[in-house]
Amino acid sequence: MSPVHYVSLAVILFVIGAVGVLVRRNAIVIFMCVELMLNACNLAFVAFASMHGNLDGQVIAFFVMVVAAAEVVVGLAILMAIYRARRSASVDDANLLKY
Amino acid sequence: MTTVTTIAATGALKLSWLLLVFPLFGAAVLLVGGRRTNRWGHLLGVAMPVAAFVYGVVAFFSLLGDTDRSQDQHLYSWIPVARLQVNVSLLVDPLSICFVLLITGVGSLIIIYSVGYMAHDRDRRRFFGYLNLFLASMLLLVLADNYVVLYVGWEGVGLASYLLIGFWQERPSAAVAAKKAFIVNRVGDASLTLAIFLMFSEFGTTSFTGVFGSVHSGGSGVATALGLLLLLGACGKSAQVPLQSWLLDAMEGPTPVSALIHAATMVTAGVYLLVRSNPILALAPDARVAIAIVGTVTLLFGGIIASAKDDIKKSLAGSTMSQIGYMFLGAGLGPAGYVFAIALLLSHGFYKAGLFLGAGSVMHGMDDEQDMRRYGGLARYLPVTYVTFGLAYLAIIGIPPFSGFFAKDPIIGADFSEHGSGGWVLGICALLGAGITAFYMTRMMLMTWYGKSRWDDKAHPHESPSVMTGPMVVLAIGSVGAGGFLIINDRLQDFLAPVVGVPPVSHGIFTVAGTVALVLALAGVAIAWLRYGRLPVPVMAPAGRFLTVAARKDLYGDAFNESILMRPGQWLTRLSVYFDNRGLDGLVNSLAALVGGTSGRVRKTENGFVRSYALSMFFGAAALVTLLLVVRL
């Protein structure tokens, strides 16, 4: 089984995630896209780990999942606070911190 | 070359620090004690200098009865660091004891006089505090056994003179005069510090014995440099050309201050410095010529100014410059003149203090009028002042047997035998100076005491109280006798010989030069009588010819200083300010503006839109990855 297919899928998922982060305004969708990018990376790690026959990549994938979970907890909390204050989840509306 | 050895002080001289402690204590109590000492402050202010004088007399007789006449009392080590040892020690020797007696004796008389003169001044206590400080500084100056401690006294004298000249500080003219005196003195002080630096770098010591013992090893160049630096320092304190301009303005102070500055302290410090440094001058004939020239120029300069001034105190101030010029001339002659310079200094202390106190007494009786054109015919109203002033007058113009004749004529006589043919020039100038002295002093006498009265009806001239006339009488006795006492039988010469050496040739008392000086003095008296005695003195000063106009303006001394030193200094500061504002600040400011402007533009990228940040992060990451790939390949 060639890893090319896995890596190709990972690239496609990553690009979809990246484009989503750049073009969408809804903070929740952006979050989901970030998760998509993280999971694309996880897929690549696991594929390469399987190819090399060691566990390094799989361990990294677990770390990424833990960090992603923590990030979601903090991020969603912030999001909730912003939404309560401004009645909007659009990232473009939260633009007070600037020059 | 002197061969005197200095020994540790013995007997009464162990207590020589008392000389400093008395006036210092007086100054401290009066200045720190404040208003609560007002009632008895002047009594303490008089008692302390008198106590110092009494000790001075005791020390003098103890020194006289001793064979070792140079005694050093070590007090403490002031600056003990590696190669620099500065001790605070008091040197009592024939030269310093002469000055101690002059300073405390004449100083005490002037201070007693001040009790009456300043009776109605609201700040009399402060005045006495400053006078005590003045005497303490001057005593430290003459008692120091090294140049650093001498310099402390030197600066103390400068400070005290500043405080006293500006005593009536509410008058702008007095405040300006005080600043002027202080600043002009700084020039001389800077020169003296350079001399001390040079001594330390060349000889590694600043004590008199150390410097004088090793000065011959430094070569004539060092000795000449030291001599010239000391000369400029002495010029500042003694108001000699080119640092003379402060003395005439210093008349803004109360009259006793003028008497103190001119007779007992301050201006005599320069003469003391030069005479004390005689072993240095012995190796520096060029410096001695410079001293003699400075003295000669000043004695004519001061005499010409004194001849034109209508203000009695300013005329006397010009006269002091002229007399100190004679002392410098004497000091410039080397061993032939030192003794006579000191003799003139001591007798001048009596008669000039007498003249100033007399002038103060006249002002006291005339509602502080200083213009001699508004005096006239005062002899009837102030008989005691008239007689004492007249005796001092006879002393200063050098009529035998009064002081000036004995003290001044030997200097004039010695000129002709020193410094080769140049000595003749100096001698002829000094003779001329004798004539000018007689002229301006006679003018002062005639305008003040004789002729018709020219004062307003409001003035009621009256004799001063006895607390003022008493000191004047004592000073008049000194003016009559001091010169003869010091010179006849070579008393002062034998006494000072261990310190300053003996004149190589004895000219005797009646010399050809002295006779010519006497004839010229009588001629000066005659000319003054023709112009101010025979003709009535106009109340308004006539326009006068070129020399008179110039002399009224102090021979353009101030104009010279302003145009040569002050204005270029102002231009330099203005140029520096311009260069600083436009040049240095411009560079720094434009750099700051560049940074500020750039950052103002760059910060616009922080626009608050999260997605644009994400885009730049994305491009940044992409660029990094590309870079990594490129580098690896």
Interface residues (C-beta under 8 A of the other chain):
Chain A: A18 V21 L22 V23 R25 V91 D92 A94 N95 L96 L97 K98 Y99
Chain B: R603 K604 E606 N607 G608 F609 V610 R611 A614 L615 F618
